[in-house]
Amino acid sequence: MRRPRKTCPVCESGVRVVDYKDERTLSRFLTDRGKIIPARLSGMCARHQRQLARAMKRARHLALVPFLRGHSR
C-alpha cells in the first residue's frame, strides 16, 4: 500500500520564493545535525526543494545557519 502524497508546506503557506534570510523557515527543514531534510520526508515539491537547497547554501555562507549542528570538539 502506498501512502498518499504529502502536500508541499511552502506551497500551502502561499510563499512563492524561499528566502535565505528567513532563518525560522530554513531551520524547519534541517535535521539535528544540520543536514537538509529530503523532499520525500518533508513532502516538498521539487521546485521548492531546489529553492530551499540554494537558500540554505547562501544562508550557510553568510553564517545565518550553521554548517554543522551538535558538533563538539
MDAnalysis code that builds the backbone (N, CA, C; Angstrom):
import MDAnalysis as mda
import numpy as np

u = mda.Universe.empty(219, n_residues=73, atom_resindex=np.repeat(np.arange(73), 3), trajectory=True)
u.add_TopologyAttr("name", ["N", "CA", "C"] * 73)
u.add_TopologyAttr("resid", np.arange(1, 74))
u.add_TopologyAttr("resname", ["MET", "ARG", "ARG", "PRO", "ARG", "LYS", "THR", "CYS", "PRO", "VAL", "CYS", "GLU", "SER", "GLY", "VAL", "ARG", "VAL", "VAL", "ASP", "TYR", "LYS", "ASP", "GLU", "ARG", "THR", "LEU", "SER", "ARG", "PHE", "LEU", "THR", "ASP", "ARG", "GLY", "LYS", "ILE", "ILE", "PRO", "ALA", "ARG", "LEU", "SER", "GLY", "MET", "CYS", "ALA", "ARG", "HIS", "GLN", "ARG", "GLN", "LEU", "ALA", "ARG", "ALA", "MET", "LYS", "ARG", "ALA", "ARG", "HIS", "LEU", "ALA", "LEU", "VAL", "PRO", "PHE", "LEU", "ARG", "GLY", "HIS", "SER", "ARG"])
u.atoms.positions = np.array([
    [0.829, -1.183, 0.000],
    [0.000, 0.000, 0.000],
    [0.873, 1.246, 0.000],
    [0.527, 2.181, -0.830],
    [1.250, 3.446, -0.875],
    [0.525, 4.479, -0.042],
    [1.287, 5.301, 0.605],
    [0.707, 6.392, 1.373],
    [0.330, 7.521, 0.428],
    [-0.669, 8.288, 0.802],
    [-0.998, 9.445, -0.046],
    [0.133, 10.462, -0.022],
    [0.317, 11.122, -1.131],
    [1.408, 12.081, -1.271],
    [1.201, 13.279, -0.348],
    [2.269, 13.680, 0.340],
    [2.198, 14.842, 1.207],
    [2.124, 16.108, 0.355],
    [1.516, 17.126, 0.897],
    [1.470, 18.390, 0.180],
    [2.654, 19.249, 0.604],
    [3.087, 20.076, -0.294],
    [4.260, 20.914, -0.059],
    [3.931, 21.977, 0.989],
    [4.697, 22.052, 2.086],
    [4.417, 23.052, 3.114],
    [4.642, 24.487, 2.638],
    [5.529, 24.679, 1.669],
    [5.790, 26.018, 1.154],
    [4.642, 26.451, 0.238],
    [4.143, 25.546, -0.583],
    [3.004, 25.860, -1.446],
    [1.762, 26.163, -0.613],
    [1.562, 25.408, 0.470],
    [0.402, 25.618, 1.329],
    [0.428, 26.986, 1.990],
    [1.619, 27.438, 2.386],
    [1.718, 28.717, 3.080],
    [1.602, 29.900, 2.123],
    [1.666, 29.635, 0.823],
    [1.491, 30.694, -0.163],
    [2.763, 31.454, -0.480],
    [3.904, 30.954, -0.042],
    [5.182, 31.602, -0.328],
    [5.613, 31.208, -1.731],
    [6.004, 32.182, -2.520],
    [6.410, 31.885, -3.891],
    [7.888, 31.555, -3.992],
    [8.721, 32.204, -3.168],
    [10.167, 32.004, -3.216],
    [10.672, 31.783, -1.798],
    [11.524, 30.772, -1.620],
    [12.143, 30.516, -0.319],
    [13.286, 31.505, -0.157],
    [13.253, 32.293, 0.922],
    [14.223, 33.355, 1.127],
    [15.350, 32.880, 2.048],
    [16.574, 33.202, 1.704],
    [17.716, 32.766, 2.505],
    [17.826, 33.528, 3.822],
    [17.148, 34.665, 3.947],
    [17.208, 35.467, 5.165],
    [16.195, 35.024, 6.216],
    [15.286, 34.133, 5.846],
    [14.255, 33.653, 6.772],
    [14.782, 32.422, 7.518],
    [15.447, 32.654, 8.633],
    [16.103, 31.570, 9.374],
    [15.105, 30.583, 9.959],
    [13.961, 31.084, 10.377],
    [12.963, 30.206, 11.002],
    [12.450, 29.164, 10.007],
    [12.165, 29.584, 8.793],
    [11.690, 28.650, 7.774],
    [12.782, 27.660, 7.392],
    [13.997, 28.150, 7.240],
    [15.096, 27.266, 6.858],
    [15.375, 26.236, 7.946],
    [15.308, 26.632, 9.199],
    [15.624, 25.699, 10.285],
    [14.573, 24.608, 10.425],
    [13.361, 24.837, 9.899],
    [12.333, 23.787, 9.919],
    [12.732, 22.579, 9.082],
    [13.550, 22.817, 8.069],
    [13.914, 21.756, 7.131],
    [15.344, 21.271, 7.329],
    [15.864, 21.405, 8.543],
    [17.190, 20.900, 8.897],
    [17.059, 19.776, 9.911],
    [17.946, 18.792, 9.829],
    [17.994, 17.748, 10.836],
    [18.742, 18.277, 12.054],
    [18.845, 17.458, 13.075],
    [19.576, 17.867, 14.273],
    [21.075, 17.984, 14.009],
    [21.553, 17.404, 12.938],
    [22.960, 17.511, 12.551],
    [23.230, 18.657, 11.589],
    [22.183, 19.288, 11.081],
    [22.356, 20.412, 10.176],
    [22.212, 20.059, 8.712],
    [21.753, 18.850, 8.418],
    [21.556, 18.445, 7.027],
    [20.160, 18.843, 6.565],
    [20.008, 19.030, 5.268],
    [18.707, 19.376, 4.700],
    [17.841, 18.115, 4.640],
    [16.605, 18.232, 5.110],
    [15.689, 17.092, 5.094],
    [15.279, 16.816, 3.652],
    [15.328, 15.546, 3.201],
    [14.972, 15.243, 1.817],
    [13.492, 15.478, 1.534],
    [13.173, 15.678, 0.271],
    [11.804, 16.002, -0.145],
    [10.845, 14.858, 0.157],
    [11.311, 13.630, 0.116],
    [10.407, 12.513, 0.383],
    [9.943, 12.493, 1.830],
    [10.729, 13.084, 2.742],
    [10.327, 13.166, 4.139],
    [9.569, 14.452, 4.449],
    [9.983, 15.546, 3.841],
    [9.344, 16.829, 4.136],
    [8.070, 17.029, 3.313],
    [7.949, 16.336, 2.176],
    [6.774, 16.482, 1.328],
    [6.864, 17.673, 0.394],
    [8.035, 18.255, 0.267],
    [8.213, 19.430, -0.566],
    [8.214, 19.060, -2.045],
    [7.691, 19.966, -2.863],
    [7.733, 19.733, -4.308],
    [9.160, 19.995, -4.798],
    [9.477, 19.522, -5.974],
    [10.841, 19.601, -6.496],
    [11.300, 21.048, -6.659],
    [10.405, 21.905, -7.100],
    [10.763, 23.310, -7.314],
    [11.182, 23.979, -6.005],
    [10.399, 23.777, -4.956],
    [10.720, 24.406, -3.679],
    [11.891, 23.718, -2.987],
    [12.094, 22.439, -3.240],
    [13.260, 21.746, -2.669],
    [14.551, 22.324, -3.252],
    [14.554, 22.629, -4.548],
    [15.726, 23.258, -5.158],
    [15.935, 24.657, -4.610],
    [14.851, 25.413, -4.441],
    [14.958, 26.751, -3.865],
    [15.471, 26.685, -2.431],
    [15.006, 25.693, -1.672],
    [15.447, 25.525, -0.289],
    [16.943, 25.232, -0.232],
    [17.422, 24.341, -1.102],
    [18.842, 23.992, -1.114],
    [19.694, 25.208, -1.447],
    [19.266, 25.990, -2.424],
    [20.001, 27.189, -2.809],
    [19.997, 28.216, -1.675],
    [18.844, 28.407, -1.042],
    [18.731, 29.364, 0.066],
    [19.561, 28.904, 1.267],
    [19.581, 27.603, 1.507],
    [20.348, 27.057, 2.633],
    [21.841, 27.283, 2.413],
    [22.321, 27.074, 1.202],
    [23.735, 27.286, 0.901],
    [24.122, 28.746, 1.061],
    [23.242, 29.653, 0.637],
    [23.516, 31.080, 0.801],
    [23.518, 31.467, 2.277],
    [22.568, 30.952, 3.032],
    [22.475, 31.279, 4.461],
    [23.668, 30.722, 5.228],
    [24.139, 29.548, 4.841],
    [25.325, 28.986, 5.494],
    [26.557, 29.826, 5.186],
    [26.666, 30.272, 3.950],
    [27.819, 31.075, 3.548],
    [27.860, 32.403, 4.306],
    [26.697, 32.966, 4.590],
    [26.615, 34.229, 5.325],
    [26.531, 34.024, 6.836],
    [26.658, 32.774, 7.294],
    [26.651, 32.405, 8.719],
    [25.309, 32.703, 9.383],
    [24.216, 32.645, 8.632],
    [22.894, 32.775, 9.230],
    [22.419, 31.438, 9.791],
    [22.857, 30.360, 9.139],
    [22.528, 28.995, 9.551],
    [23.853, 28.246, 9.689],
    [24.038, 27.449, 10.746],
    [25.311, 26.748, 10.915],
    [25.495, 25.617, 9.894],
    [26.754, 25.358, 9.562],
    [27.066, 24.227, 8.683],
    [26.798, 22.918, 9.411],
    [27.207, 22.843, 10.667],
    [27.018, 21.650, 11.497],
    [26.322, 22.020, 12.776],
    [25.400, 21.169, 13.214],
    [24.763, 21.364, 14.499],
    [25.128, 20.187, 15.375],
    [25.312, 20.442, 16.634],
    [25.581, 19.354, 17.569],
    [26.974, 18.783, 17.433],
    [27.856, 19.488, 16.752],
    [29.220, 19.002, 16.579],
    [30.104, 19.634, 17.645],
    [30.645, 18.818, 18.515],
    [31.527, 19.355, 19.557],
    [32.905, 18.738, 19.401],
    [33.899, 19.501, 19.719],
    [35.260, 19.044, 19.563],
    [35.849, 18.572, 20.816],
])
